[in-house]
Amino acid sequence: MTLTALELAIYIIIWSFFYLLLVRVIAERSAQAWINRFDKDINPEGADLLVHLLKPALDEIFTDNEQLLKDFKKSFFATVSTQVREAKAVASALNPVPDMIKNVADENPVLGLILSHLDLPNIAGAAKKAAETSKNTAETSSIITDWGLK
């Protein structure tokens, strides 16, 4: 059996109309029928059926997520706690004043209370600043002497 060009064109046109009908009308009606079947407002029993059908999958998802969150929490806080310990060790190595105050407070509580209320880092900073100022003054005076302006 051979097809002529006219028969082939008619076949393509009929197939195109069938395909458009299939895609546009039947698929849209089918999708709308499934939506209506499980829509809570239109069919409450259908919505309950959908929840009943999906409940095992949802329970598994919730269980897996809960376990993943617990594992993440355990690993996260384990990592953070070691980093906090390391940061505290570095901070106490860089600034031994709080440890010294604790040692003094153990031996003499009244003196420890007084020292805990003092702002020791700023006092030490002020002393360093005063030392730098006197050093700068000495350098300035030597410059003035070198230029013969004294």
PLY file of the C-alpha trace (Angstrom):
ply
format ascii 1.0
element vertex 150
property float x
property float y
property float z
element edge 149
property int vertex1
property int vertex2
end_header
0.00 0.00 0.00
1.41 3.34 -1.03
0.31 6.71 0.25
-0.07 9.63 -2.01
0.90 13.13 -0.98
-2.77 14.08 -0.51
-3.52 11.07 1.68
-0.40 11.79 3.78
-1.42 15.45 4.23
-4.94 14.41 5.29
-3.47 11.85 7.71
-1.18 14.54 9.26
-4.08 17.01 9.59
-6.32 14.39 11.27
-3.49 13.33 13.60
-2.79 17.00 14.51
-6.45 17.63 15.44
-6.52 14.42 17.48
-3.30 15.41 19.25
-4.60 18.92 20.03
-7.83 17.42 21.31
-5.89 14.94 23.42
-3.54 17.54 24.90
-5.91 20.43 25.36
-9.28 19.01 26.26
-8.75 15.52 27.66
-5.61 16.33 29.69
-7.11 19.49 31.16
-10.33 17.70 32.10
-8.38 14.82 33.59
-6.19 17.16 35.65
-9.23 19.10 36.83
-10.98 15.84 37.74
-7.99 14.77 39.90
-7.85 18.19 41.55
-11.58 18.09 42.27
-11.28 14.55 43.59
-8.85 15.58 46.32
-9.91 19.20 46.90
-10.98 19.68 50.51
-13.70 22.22 49.68
-15.27 20.19 46.88
-14.83 16.66 48.20
-13.90 16.37 51.90
-13.73 12.56 51.71
-11.22 12.81 48.86
-8.98 15.08 50.93
-9.10 12.59 53.81
-8.30 9.81 51.35
-5.28 11.74 50.08
-4.02 12.33 53.61
-4.56 8.65 54.39
-2.64 7.60 51.27
0.24 9.98 51.93
0.47 9.45 55.71
3.13 6.67 55.59
5.34 8.75 53.29
4.87 11.88 55.42
5.63 9.96 58.62
8.81 8.60 57.08
9.86 12.07 55.94
9.20 13.57 59.38
11.09 10.74 61.10
14.06 11.09 58.75
14.12 14.88 59.17
13.92 14.58 62.94
16.83 12.14 62.96
18.83 14.35 60.59
18.22 17.37 62.82
19.32 15.45 65.92
22.49 14.28 64.17
23.21 17.79 62.91
22.63 19.26 66.37
24.98 16.74 67.96
27.77 17.29 65.42
27.28 21.07 65.33
27.48 21.53 69.07
30.40 19.11 69.32
32.29 21.19 66.77
31.29 24.51 68.31
32.13 23.43 71.85
35.69 22.47 70.87
36.11 25.75 69.04
34.79 27.70 72.03
37.22 25.87 74.33
40.09 26.70 71.98
39.00 30.35 71.76
38.80 30.60 75.55
42.28 29.09 75.85
43.66 31.61 73.35
41.84 34.48 75.06
43.17 33.50 78.49
46.67 33.17 77.03
46.44 36.65 75.50
44.76 38.22 78.54
45.74 36.49 81.80
44.11 39.19 83.99
40.79 37.32 84.58
42.67 34.18 85.64
44.86 36.21 87.98
41.78 37.86 89.50
40.24 34.40 90.07
43.41 33.22 91.80
43.52 36.35 93.97
39.80 36.01 94.76
40.38 32.44 95.93
43.11 33.58 98.32
41.60 36.91 99.38
37.89 37.42 98.57
37.81 41.12 99.46
40.77 41.97 97.24
39.27 39.78 94.47
36.01 41.76 94.69
37.87 45.06 94.41
39.98 43.87 91.49
36.94 42.46 89.67
35.37 45.94 89.69
38.49 47.65 88.35
38.91 48.10 84.61
42.39 46.58 84.45
42.77 46.33 80.66
42.05 50.05 80.26
44.38 50.90 83.12
47.13 48.88 81.44
46.30 50.53 78.11
46.56 53.98 79.69
49.96 53.11 81.15
51.18 51.94 77.73
49.85 55.13 76.14
51.65 57.25 78.71
54.89 55.36 78.03
54.49 55.90 74.29
53.80 59.60 74.84
56.94 60.02 76.93
58.92 58.13 74.27
57.52 60.39 71.55
58.35 63.45 73.63
61.93 62.24 74.03
62.22 61.68 70.28
60.79 65.14 69.58
63.22 66.78 71.97
66.14 64.96 70.32
64.94 66.18 66.93
64.77 69.75 68.22
68.30 69.38 69.62
69.57 67.97 66.34
68.26 70.99 64.45
69.79 73.40 66.86
66.49 74.98 67.83
66.84 74.54 71.54
0 1
1 2
2 3
3 4
4 5
5 6
6 7
7 8
8 9
9 10
10 11
11 12
12 13
13 14
14 15
15 16
16 17
17 18
18 19
19 20
20 21
21 22
22 23
23 24
24 25
25 26
26 27
27 28
28 29
29 30
30 31
31 32
32 33
33 34
34 35
35 36
36 37
37 38
38 39
39 40
40 41
41 42
42 43
43 44
44 45
45 46
46 47
47 48
48 49
49 50
50 51
51 52
52 53
53 54
54 55
55 56
56 57
57 58
58 59
59 60
60 61
61 62
62 63
63 64
64 65
65 66
66 67
67 68
68 69
69 70
70 71
71 72
72 73
73 74
74 75
75 76
76 77
77 78
78 79
79 80
80 81
81 82
82 83
83 84
84 85
85 86
86 87
87 88
88 89
89 90
90 91
91 92
92 93
93 94
94 95
95 96
96 97
97 98
98 99
99 100
100 101
101 102
102 103
103 104
104 105
105 106
106 107
107 108
108 109
109 110
110 111
111 112
112 113
113 114
114 115
115 116
116 117
117 118
118 119
119 120
120 121
121 122
122 123
123 124
124 125
125 126
126 127
127 128
128 129
129 130
130 131
131 132
132 133
133 134
134 135
135 136
136 137
137 138
138 139
139 140
140 141
141 142
142 143
143 144
144 145
145 146
146 147
147 148
148 149
